[in-house]
Amino acid sequence: MIQKQRCAWPKNALAIAYHDEEWGVPVHDDQKLFECLTLEGAQAGLSWDTILAKRENYRRAFERFDLKKVAAYGARDRRRLLADAGIVRHSGKIDATIGNARRVLEVRMEFGSFSKYVWSFAGRNAEALSKDLQRRGFRFVGPTTVYAFMQAVGMVNDHEEACFRYRQLGK
């Protein structure tokens, strides 16, 4: 059996499945975009493998990233999340997730969808989106995090040219 040539970074079964099935595939669903933004922010200072291994726990803890539910979280939810060993228990990242859900809802009111807003930055650099997100009150959205988000949701095709996904996903 001929083995597929893929990017060098996925080293375990979870990462390989993520690379082969999700990474770089265009995402236009607001809830999924919020999930991706949250997970990329959670990864700051950690390995992607750590976050990928905790992804199902994040989905459970944040009610599958239901924007309205997360935006309504209060002190009790915050305490529950800080006690949840299945996610990264970093108060700043948890607070950012709750606040970012609220910001996504505000962006939806202005643009009709978070997807329309985010994708309006396609073809531009990550700094432009990062600065605009920060201006709108989003947190954990520095240029490095935003670039990783853009890669993950298909705004940038950074698969290696020899990778089988590179041609499948195009420019």
N, C-alpha and C positions, 0 to 999 in steps of 0.2 A: 504494500500500500504506500502510495506517495504521500509524504507529509506536507501539509500546507505550509508555505513560508509566511510568517507573520512578523510583526514588529518584535523587537528584542525585549521589550519591557515585561510582558506577561510571563510569569515564572511558575505559577501554580494553577490548578484546575479552575479555581474561582476567577482568577485574573484572565485566564485564557478564554473562558466562556464570556466574560464581560467584554473583552477585546473583540472576539469573533462575532458577537451578537448585538452589542449595544454601542460601544465606544465609537463616536464619530457618525452615528446614524442621526439624521436630522430629527429633532424633537420639537413639536409645536403645541404640545399639551401643557397648559399652565401648571397643573399639579405636578407633572413630571419635571418640568423646568425648575419648579420650586424645590423639589426633591434633589435634583442635581446641584443646584446652587447651595443648598444646605449641606450636602455631603462634601462638596468641594471645600466649603468653609470649615467643616469639621476636620478635614484632612490637614489643615494648616499646622505644620510642625510635626506631623505624623506621616506614616507611610500609607499609600493608597490601599495596600493589602489589608491594613488594619481596619480602614473604613469599609472596604468591600466586605470583609468578614462580619462587620456589625450592621450592614445595610438592612437586613431583615429586622433586626432589633430597632433600628431607627424607624422603619415603616410601622412597626407595632407601637412604639413609644409616641410617635407623632401622628397617630391615626391615619396612616397611609398618606401623610402630608396633605390632608384635607385643609385647604387654606383658611376657610372660615372657622373651623374648629381650633386650629393652631393660633390664629389671630386672636381668639377669645380667651386663650390661656391666661390664668392668673397665678397668684402666689402658690396655691395648692398644687397646680400642675408643675410649676417650676420646681417645687420641693420634690415632687414625684420623679421628675426627670433627673435632678441632681443625685437622687438615690438609685437610679437605674444603672446597674453595672453593665448592661448590654450596649450602652452608648458611651460616647466620650462625655464624662461628667465635668465639663468645663463651664462654669457659670456664664462666662462671656459668650461662648458659642451657643449655649442654650438660649440666653437672652436674645442673641442675634437672630436665631431661628424664629422665635416668637415675633420679634419686631419686624423681621423681614417678611413674614407672612402678612403682617399689616400693611407693609409697604407695597407688596405685590397687589393686594386688593386696591390700594390707592392708584397704582399704575393701571390696573384694569379699568378703573373708572375713567381715567384720562385717555387711554389708548384703545379701549375695547377688549384687549387681552394682554397678558404679560408677554405672550409669544410675539405679538405684533411689535411691541416695544423692543424686546430683546433682539429680534431678528432685524430690526431697523439698523442695528450696528454691524450686521454681517458685512464683511469686506473692509471693516475698519479695524484699528488695533484695539487690543484689550484695554489699554489705558483710557480710551474714550468711554467705553461702557463702564469701566470701574469708576471713573470720576463722576459719571452721571448717576450711577447707583448710589455712590456716597453722598452726592448732593441731595438725593431723594431720601436719605436717612438709612440706607441699607448698611449693614455691618458685616465684617469678614468678607469683603469684596475687593481686596487689593488687586493690582494688575496680574500677579501670578495666579491667584485663585480664579480670577475672571477668565484668564487665558485657558486654564485647565477646564473651566466650565464650558467655554466656547468649543474646545476640542471635544469634550464629552457629548455635547448636544448637536454636534455636526456643523457648527458655524465655521469651523476650520477643519480641513482634512490633513491631519498630521500623521497619518499612517505612513510608514516608510514605503518608498516607491516599489520595493520588491515584495511588500506585503500583499497578500491576496485581497485584502479589504480596500487597498488604495484605489484600484481601478473600479471596484464595485461601487464605491461611494463617490468617485469622481471629484471634481473641484467644488 
